[in-house]
Amino acid sequence: MIEVLYFAWLRERIGERSEQIETQATTVADLVEELRGRSEAHALAFSDMASVRVALDQELTGMDAPLSGVREVAFFPPMTGG
């Protein structure tokens, strides 16, 4: 079981802060494909992956990162600062 967290506009589009997901996905990209199939809201939220960042167990990573042993996946927009 993996906890999937959504932040900012991803949370607004999906309508959930988090979900507990039972998945067979082996990479973040595989998980995103599964999530897109959950609902129209998920499909919309993940329609432009150039605008989405991901962290596994609170460490930034890429879409090809393996999910083996991961407990938490967080999706969020790029951060800006100044």
C-alpha positions in Angstrom: 0.0 0.0 0.0 1.3 3.4 -1.0 0.0 6.8 0.3 -0.3 9.2 -2.6 -0.3 12.9 -1.6 -1.6 15.8 -3.8 -0.7 19.4 -3.3 -1.9 22.8 -4.7 -3.9 22.6 -7.9 -3.4 18.8 -8.2 -5.4 18.5 -4.9 -8.0 20.9 -6.1 -8.5 19.1 -9.4 -8.6 15.6 -7.8 -10.6 16.7 -4.8 -8.5 14.7 -2.3 -5.5 15.5 -0.2 -4.3 11.9 -0.3 -5.3 8.4 -1.2 -4.1 5.0 -0.1 -3.3 3.1 -3.3 -2.8 -0.6 -3.8 -0.7 -0.7 -7.0 1.3 -3.0 -9.2 3.2 -0.1 -10.7 7.0 -0.5 -10.7 7.9 3.2 -11.5 6.4 6.6 -10.9 5.4 6.8 -14.5 3.5 3.5 -14.2 1.7 4.9 -11.1 0.7 8.0 -13.0 -0.8 5.9 -15.8 -2.8 4.0 -13.2 -3.9 7.2 -11.5 -5.0 8.7 -14.8 -7.4 5.8 -15.2 -9.1 6.3 -11.8 -11.3 9.2 -12.8 -11.7 12.1 -15.2 -10.4 14.4 -12.4 -7.2 12.3 -12.1 -6.8 12.3 -15.9 -7.1 16.1 -15.9 -4.7 16.6 -13.0 -2.0 14.4 -14.7 -2.6 15.6 -18.3 0.5 17.9 -18.4 3.3 16.1 -16.6 5.7 19.0 -17.4 3.9 20.9 -14.7 4.1 18.2 -12.0 7.0 17.3 -9.7 7.2 14.1 -7.6 8.8 13.1 -4.3 9.2 9.6 -3.0 9.4 9.4 0.8 10.0 13.2 0.8 12.9 13.1 -1.7 12.6 14.7 -5.1 12.9 12.2 -7.9 12.0 11.6 -11.5 9.3 9.8 -13.3 11.5 6.8 -14.0 12.2 6.2 -10.2 11.3 2.7 -8.9 8.5 2.4 -6.3 10.0 -0.7 -4.6 9.9 -0.1 -0.8 8.3 3.4 -1.2 5.6 4.3 1.4 4.7 7.8 0.2 4.5 9.5 -3.2 3.8 13.2 -3.3 2.8 15.1 -6.5 3.0 18.9 -6.6 3.6 21.8 -9.0 7.1 23.3 -9.5 8.0 25.6 -6.6 9.1 29.2 -7.3 10.8 31.4 -4.8 12.6 34.7 -4.5 
